[in-house]
Amino acid sequence: MHEAIAGKTFDNLLRVPGLAVPTRLVQAVHDAITQGVYAAVRHGGGAALALAAGAERFASDPARVPGDREQLLRSALNGAVGDSLAAAGNPLAVQMSLRATLRATQLPLQLQADALAPLRSRLCVFIHGLGCDEASWRLRAAAWAGSPWASLLCDDGAVGYGELLERELNLGALYLRYNTGLPIETNALQFAALLGELMRAAPQVRELVLVGHSMGGLVARRAWAIAASEGQAWAACTAMIVCLGSPHQGAGLAKLGEIASAMLMATEVTRPLGHIAEARSQGVKDLRHGLAAGAPGTASGGPPGGLQGASMVPLRLLYATLGNASDSEDSPGGAWMGKLFGDGLVHAASAADDGLTGDVQRVEISGLGHMGLLGDPRVYAQIRRWVGAPDAV
């Protein structure tokens, strides 16, 4: 950027009669100094990072399990540049695995018959969204106070949908951890294969319910479509897919990011910033289009059960809109907020997948933001209703 700005100044001075020769001399000195300084900073920084990485490999225990906060940072990092981490073989790249609890320190579930013996015949698999991990399903402890499930809260005041389903309805619950910076198609392929392994190792599981938040809903839908097209057994066992605030038709912020990147790339001065913006992960870029037909990362012509035609698996789409929870459905203020901002990240039309037909049910909850969908009594009440439980008293 420095070179681009300085270059424009020197170009203007070169056009002034009598200044061409001194301008070239000054420009030569300027370029030599700046290039030397930036090269020193670049190579010095690279050397420092290389030494730090080497020291970490030498001093750290490869078998060490990251703590909750460290895992949270790793998950966020993977959301931003997880595809680059995976391509470089960086140990910080998250490896897809299933977890039996919401503790980030829990080791991955081994897909072996003895380890899977406790699983019940009905199983819910929860799939988190961009930059998150399984612990995100317990983020909103305060929301449960005063709810019918307040007495079931854990000692720390938190609870997850899966934990409640296990206690109330005798449903099993597993949680997927995955690298959200990878393309949605890549994660869907890995997830489809992982569920295939799970079902072969746990034949007692007869019914699956997939619950995905945000990107997790897209991964679940695409994985099911892949499994159905390949005749994988678990696709036929899937009773429904529940999507919470998933951008099926693309996320507005991701689309704005694409526009901003294109604008930054339009001029020499801002092009370096455009290159930085374009360095975001493919997972983030995929959210521009969701599961739209022909979107990058999906099968040619769009995934089966995508935006055109009818869904071949029962879909339950729950989405939120901002505004006061006390607003009535006909409230002009609440309707305006919901239409303009959706849940703050995903518009209602995209989360509701307007135009999709088949066995699809849509529910809107007002006064809730995108991340609020991860832990809210109203959301849980709807999920338990969909899985066949009576309404809570």
BADO-151594 format. One line per field, with one value per residue (C-alpha): residue number from 1; residue in one letter; x, y, z. Coordinates in steps of 0.5 Angstrom, whole numbers, plus 500, padded with zeros to 3 digits. Each point is the difference from the previous one (the first is absolute). Layout:
<rovexs>
i <- (NUM / ...) $
aa <- (a / ...) $
X <- (X / ...) $
Y <- (Y / ...) $
Z <- (Z / ...) $
</rovexs>
This chain:
<rovexs>
i <- (1 / 2 / 3 / 4 / 5 / 6 / 7 / 8 / 9 / 10 / 11 / 12 / 13 / 14 / 15 / 16 / 17 / 18 / 19 / 20 / 21 / 22 / 23 / 24 / 25 / 26 / 27 / 28 / 29 / 30 / 31 / 32 / 33 / 34 / 35 / 36 / 37 / 38 / 39 / 40 / 41 / 42 / 43 / 44 / 45 / 46 / 47 / 48 / 49 / 50 / 51 / 52 / 53 / 54 / 55 / 56 / 57 / 58 / 59 / 60 / 61 / 62 / 63 / 64 / 65 / 66 / 67 / 68 / 69 / 70 / 71 / 72 / 73 / 74 / 75 / 76 / 77 / 78 / 79 / 80 / 81 / 82 / 83 / 84 / 85 / 86 / 87 / 88 / 89 / 90 / 91 / 92 / 93 / 94 / 95 / 96 / 97 / 98 / 99 / 100 / 101 / 102 / 103 / 104 / 105 / 106 / 107 / 108 / 109 / 110 / 111 / 112 / 113 / 114 / 115 / 116 / 117 / 118 / 119 / 120 / 121 / 122 / 123 / 124 / 125 / 126 / 127 / 128 / 129 / 130 / 131 / 132 / 133 / 134 / 135 / 136 / 137 / 138 / 139 / 140 / 141 / 142 / 143 / 144 / 145 / 146 / 147 / 148 / 149 / 150 / 151 / 152 / 153 / 154 / 155 / 156 / 157 / 158 / 159 / 160 / 161 / 162 / 163 / 164 / 165 / 166 / 167 / 168 / 169 / 170 / 171 / 172 / 173 / 174 / 175 / 176 / 177 / 178 / 179 / 180 / 181 / 182 / 183 / 184 / 185 / 186 / 187 / 188 / 189 / 190 / 191 / 192 / 193 / 194 / 195 / 196 / 197 / 198 / 199 / 200 / 201 / 202 / 203 / 204 / 205 / 206 / 207 / 208 / 209 / 210 / 211 / 212 / 213 / 214 / 215 / 216 / 217 / 218 / 219 / 220 / 221 / 222 / 223 / 224 / 225 / 226 / 227 / 228 / 229 / 230 / 231 / 232 / 233 / 234 / 235 / 236 / 237 / 238 / 239 / 240 / 241 / 242 / 243 / 244 / 245 / 246 / 247 / 248 / 249 / 250 / 251 / 252 / 253 / 254 / 255 / 256 / 257 / 258 / 259 / 260 / 261 / 262 / 263 / 264 / 265 / 266 / 267 / 268 / 269 / 270 / 271 / 272 / 273 / 274 / 275 / 276 / 277 / 278 / 279 / 280 / 281 / 282 / 283 / 284 / 285 / 286 / 287 / 288 / 289 / 290 / 291 / 292 / 293 / 294 / 295 / 296 / 297 / 298 / 299 / 300 / 301 / 302 / 303 / 304 / 305 / 306 / 307 / 308 / 309 / 310 / 311 / 312 / 313 / 314 / 315 / 316 / 317 / 318 / 319 / 320 / 321 / 322 / 323 / 324 / 325 / 326 / 327 / 328 / 329 / 330 / 331 / 332 / 333 / 334 / 335 / 336 / 337 / 338 / 339 / 340 / 341 / 342 / 343 / 344 / 345 / 346 / 347 / 348 / 349 / 350 / 351 / 352 / 353 / 354 / 355 / 356 / 357 / 358 / 359 / 360 / 361 / 362 / 363 / 364 / 365 / 366 / 367 / 368 / 369 / 370 / 371 / 372 / 373 / 374 / 375 / 376 / 377 / 378 / 379 / 380 / 381 / 382 / 383 / 384 / 385 / 386 / 387 / 388 / 389 / 390 / 391 / 392 / 393) $
aa <- (m / h / e / a / i / a / g / k / t / f / d / n / l / l / r / v / p / g / l / a / v / p / t / r / l / v / q / a / v / h / d / a / i / t / q / g / v / y / a / a / v / r / h / g / g / g / a / a / l / a / l / a / a / g / a / e / r / f / a / s / d / p / a / r / v / p / g / d / r / e / q / l / l / r / s / a / l / n / g / a / v / g / d / s / l / a / a / a / g / n / p / l / a / v / q / m / s / l / r / a / t / l / r / a / t / q / l / p / l / q / l / q / a / d / a / l / a / p / l / r / s / r / l / c / v / f / i / h / g / l / g / c / d / e / a / s / w / r / l / r / a / a / a / w / a / g / s / p / w / a / s / l / l / c / d / d / g / a / v / g / y / g / e / l / l / e / r / e / l / n / l / g / a / l / y / l / r / y / n / t / g / l / p / i / e / t / n / a / l / q / f / a / a / l / l / g / e / l / m / r / a / a / p / q / v / r / e / l / v / l / v / g / h / s / m / g / g / l / v / a / r / r / a / w / a / i / a / a / s / e / g / q / a / w / a / a / c / t / a / m / i / v / c / l / g / s / p / h / q / g / a / g / l / a / k / l / g / e / i / a / s / a / m / l / m / a / t / e / v / t / r / p / l / g / h / i / a / e / a / r / s / q / g / v / k / d / l / r / h / g / l / a / a / g / a / p / g / t / a / s / g / g / p / p / g / g / l / q / g / a / s / m / v / p / l / r / l / l / y / a / t / l / g / n / a / s / d / s / e / d / s / p / g / g / a / w / m / g / k / l / f / g / d / g / l / v / h / a / a / s / a / a / d / d / g / l / t / g / d / v / q / r / v / e / i / s / g / l / g / h / m / g / l / l / g / d / p / r / v / y / a / q / i / r / r / w / v / g / a / p / d / a / v) $
X <- (500 / 506 / 503 / 493 / 499 / 507 / 500 / 494 / 504 / 506 / 496 / 497 / 507 / 503 / 495 / 503 / 505 / 507 / 498 / 501 / 507 / 500 / 493 / 504 / 505 / 496 / 495 / 506 / 503 / 493 / 499 / 506 / 499 / 493 / 501 / 506 / 496 / 494 / 504 / 503 / 494 / 497 / 506 / 501 / 493 / 500 / 506 / 497 / 494 / 504 / 504 / 494 / 496 / 507 / 500 / 493 / 501 / 506 / 496 / 493 / 497 / 497 / 495 / 498 / 492 / 499 / 496 / 493 / 503 / 505 / 496 / 495 / 506 / 502 / 493 / 499 / 507 / 498 / 493 / 505 / 505 / 499 / 501 / 507 / 502 / 497 / 504 / 507 / 499 / 500 / 498 / 495 / 495 / 494 / 499 / 493 / 497 / 494 / 500 / 496 / 499 / 501 / 506 / 506 / 505 / 496 / 504 / 497 / 495 / 503 / 496 / 500 / 495 / 502 / 500 / 494 / 496 / 496 / 497 / 493 / 495 / 498 / 506 / 501 / 506 / 502 / 504 / 503 / 501 / 505 / 506 / 497 / 501 / 495 / 501 / 496 / 493 / 501 / 501 / 494 / 499 / 496 / 494 / 498 / 498 / 493 / 499 / 496 / 507 / 504 / 500 / 504 / 505 / 508 / 503 / 504 / 493 / 500 / 497 / 500 / 494 / 503 / 501 / 493 / 497 / 504 / 497 / 493 / 499 / 505 / 503 / 508 / 504 / 507 / 503 / 504 / 507 / 503 / 504 / 495 / 505 / 500 / 495 / 493 / 500 / 507 / 497 / 493 / 504 / 504 / 494 / 496 / 506 / 500 / 493 / 501 / 505 / 496 / 494 / 504 / 503 / 494 / 494 / 496 / 499 / 493 / 499 / 504 / 498 / 505 / 500 / 504 / 501 / 502 / 505 / 499 / 493 / 503 / 505 / 495 / 495 / 506 / 503 / 493 / 499 / 507 / 498 / 493 / 503 / 505 / 495 / 504 / 495 / 500 / 496 / 494 / 501 / 500 / 493 / 501 / 505 / 499 / 503 / 501 / 501 / 504 / 501 / 497 / 500 / 506 / 502 / 500 / 506 / 504 / 497 / 502 / 507 / 501 / 498 / 505 / 505 / 498 / 500 / 507 / 503 / 498 / 506 / 507 / 500 / 495 / 502 / 504 / 494 / 496 / 505 / 500 / 492 / 501 / 504 / 494 / 498 / 496 / 495 / 499 / 499 / 495 / 495 / 499 / 496 / 498 / 497 / 498 / 500 / 507 / 503 / 507 / 502 / 494 / 498 / 499 / 493 / 499 / 499 / 494 / 495 / 503 / 496 / 496 / 495 / 498 / 504 / 501 / 501 / 496 / 502 / 499 / 502 / 500 / 503 / 500 / 499 / 502 / 495 / 496 / 498 / 494 / 498 / 494 / 501 / 496 / 504 / 503 / 507 / 501 / 498 / 505 / 506 / 499 / 499 / 506 / 505 / 497 / 504 / 506 / 504 / 495 / 493 / 494 / 499 / 506 / 500 / 492 / 503 / 494 / 498 / 502 / 494 / 499 / 500 / 502 / 498 / 502 / 500 / 502 / 502 / 500 / 505 / 506 / 506 / 504 / 505 / 493 / 498 / 505 / 497 / 493 / 494 / 495 / 505 / 500 / 493 / 499 / 506 / 497 / 493 / 503 / 503 / 493 / 500 / 493 / 501 / 503 / 495) $
Y <- (500 / 505 / 498 / 502 / 506 / 503 / 497 / 505 / 506 / 499 / 498 / 507 / 504 / 496 / 504 / 507 / 503 / 500 / 496 / 493 / 499 / 502 / 496 / 494 / 500 / 501 / 495 / 495 / 502 / 499 / 493 / 498 / 502 / 498 / 493 / 499 / 501 / 496 / 494 / 501 / 500 / 494 / 496 / 501 / 499 / 493 / 498 / 502 / 496 / 494 / 500 / 501 / 494 / 496 / 501 / 498 / 494 / 498 / 502 / 498 / 493 / 498 / 496 / 506 / 501 / 508 / 503 / 503 / 508 / 497 / 496 / 506 / 504 / 494 / 499 / 507 / 500 / 494 / 504 / 505 / 497 / 492 / 498 / 503 / 497 / 493 / 501 / 501 / 495 / 504 / 497 / 505 / 498 / 497 / 493 / 497 / 496 / 498 / 502 / 497 / 506 / 508 / 500 / 503 / 496 / 493 / 495 / 498 / 495 / 493 / 497 / 493 / 496 / 500 / 507 / 501 / 495 / 505 / 504 / 499 / 498 / 508 / 504 / 508 / 502 / 508 / 504 / 506 / 506 / 505 / 501 / 496 / 493 / 495 / 505 / 505 / 496 / 503 / 507 / 503 / 498 / 506 / 499 / 493 / 504 / 499 / 495 / 494 / 497 / 504 / 494 / 496 / 505 / 498 / 502 / 506 / 502 / 498 / 494 / 498 / 498 / 493 / 499 / 502 / 495 / 495 / 501 / 501 / 496 / 494 / 503 / 499 / 506 / 501 / 506 / 501 / 504 / 502 / 505 / 506 / 503 / 494 / 500 / 498 / 495 / 497 / 500 / 497 / 494 / 499 / 500 / 495 / 495 / 501 / 499 / 494 / 497 / 502 / 496 / 494 / 500 / 501 / 496 / 501 / 507 / 500 / 507 / 507 / 507 / 505 / 507 / 505 / 507 / 505 / 497 / 494 / 499 / 501 / 494 / 496 / 501 / 499 / 494 / 497 / 501 / 497 / 494 / 499 / 500 / 495 / 495 / 501 / 497 / 505 / 505 / 495 / 500 / 508 / 502 / 507 / 506 / 506 / 507 / 505 / 507 / 497 / 504 / 495 / 506 / 503 / 505 / 507 / 502 / 495 / 503 / 507 / 497 / 498 / 507 / 503 / 496 / 501 / 508 / 500 / 496 / 505 / 505 / 500 / 503 / 496 / 493 / 498 / 500 / 496 / 495 / 500 / 499 / 495 / 496 / 498 / 492 / 497 / 498 / 507 / 502 / 494 / 503 / 505 / 495 / 495 / 494 / 504 / 496 / 501 / 503 / 499 / 493 / 497 / 495 / 502 / 503 / 500 / 495 / 495 / 503 / 507 / 506 / 498 / 495 / 496 / 497 / 493 / 500 / 503 / 507 / 504 / 507 / 505 / 507 / 506 / 508 / 505 / 505 / 500 / 493 / 503 / 503 / 497 / 497 / 506 / 505 / 505 / 501 / 492 / 498 / 506 / 498 / 493 / 501 / 505 / 496 / 493 / 497 / 505 / 495 / 496 / 503 / 496 / 499 / 496 / 496 / 498 / 498 / 503 / 496 / 494 / 495 / 493 / 498 / 506 / 504 / 507 / 504 / 507 / 502 / 508 / 504 / 495 / 501 / 495 / 497 / 500 / 494 / 496 / 500 / 503 / 496 / 502 / 497 / 493 / 500 / 500 / 495 / 495 / 501 / 498 / 494 / 498 / 502 / 503 / 508 / 502 / 502) $
Z <- (500 / 502 / 493 / 496 / 504 / 499 / 493 / 498 / 503 / 496 / 494 / 501 / 501 / 494 / 496 / 502 / 496 / 503 / 505 / 497 / 501 / 508 / 501 / 497 / 505 / 506 / 498 / 499 / 507 / 503 / 497 / 502 / 507 / 501 / 496 / 505 / 506 / 498 / 498 / 507 / 504 / 495 / 501 / 507 / 502 / 496 / 504 / 506 / 499 / 497 / 507 / 504 / 496 / 501 / 508 / 500 / 497 / 504 / 507 / 499 / 501 / 494 / 504 / 504 / 500 / 499 / 505 / 499 / 499 / 495 / 496 / 499 / 497 / 496 / 497 / 499 / 496 / 496 / 498 / 497 / 497 / 501 / 493 / 500 / 507 / 497 / 493 / 504 / 505 / 506 / 506 / 502 / 494 / 503 / 499 / 499 / 506 / 504 / 507 / 506 / 504 / 499 / 504 / 495 / 504 / 498 / 496 / 493 / 500 / 498 / 494 / 503 / 503 / 507 / 500 / 497 / 504 / 504 / 494 / 500 / 494 / 499 / 499 / 499 / 497 / 501 / 495 / 502 / 495 / 498 / 504 / 506 / 503 / 504 / 507 / 496 / 501 / 508 / 499 / 502 / 508 / 502 / 495 / 503 / 507 / 501 / 494 / 501 / 500 / 505 / 505 / 496 / 499 / 501 / 506 / 496 / 498 / 493 / 496 / 493 / 495 / 500 / 507 / 501 / 495 / 503 / 507 / 498 / 494 / 500 / 494 / 499 / 498 / 496 / 498 / 494 / 500 / 493 / 497 / 498 / 495 / 495 / 494 / 502 / 495 / 503 / 507 / 497 / 497 / 507 / 504 / 495 / 501 / 507 / 501 / 496 / 505 / 506 / 497 / 499 / 506 / 504 / 497 / 506 / 497 / 496 / 499 / 499 / 501 / 498 / 503 / 497 / 502 / 494 / 496 / 503 / 497 / 493 / 502 / 502 / 494 / 495 / 504 / 500 / 492 / 499 / 504 / 497 / 493 / 502 / 503 / 507 / 505 / 505 / 495 / 501 / 507 / 501 / 502 / 499 / 500 / 504 / 498 / 505 / 496 / 494 / 494 / 495 / 495 / 502 / 506 / 499 / 503 / 496 / 494 / 502 / 502 / 492 / 498 / 504 / 498 / 493 / 501 / 504 / 494 / 495 / 501 / 501 / 507 / 503 / 497 / 505 / 505 / 495 / 500 / 508 / 499 / 495 / 505 / 504 / 500 / 495 / 505 / 501 / 493 / 499 / 504 / 495 / 496 / 505 / 496 / 494 / 494 / 496 / 507 / 500 / 504 / 498 / 495 / 493 / 500 / 507 / 506 / 500 / 504 / 499 / 499 / 494 / 500 / 506 / 506 / 500 / 508 / 505 / 501 / 507 / 499 / 506 / 499 / 504 / 499 / 504 / 504 / 506 / 502 / 503 / 493 / 497 / 493 / 497 / 504 / 494 / 504 / 501 / 493 / 497 / 505 / 498 / 492 / 500 / 505 / 501 / 506 / 499 / 495 / 496 / 497 / 501 / 493 / 499 / 507 / 498 / 493 / 496 / 494 / 503 / 500 / 503 / 507 / 503 / 506 / 502 / 507 / 501 / 507 / 501 / 505 / 499 / 496 / 496 / 506 / 505 / 496 / 503 / 507 / 501 / 503 / 494 / 495 / 505 / 501 / 492 / 499 / 505 / 497 / 493 / 503 / 503 / 507 / 503 / 501 / 507 / 505) $
</rovexs>
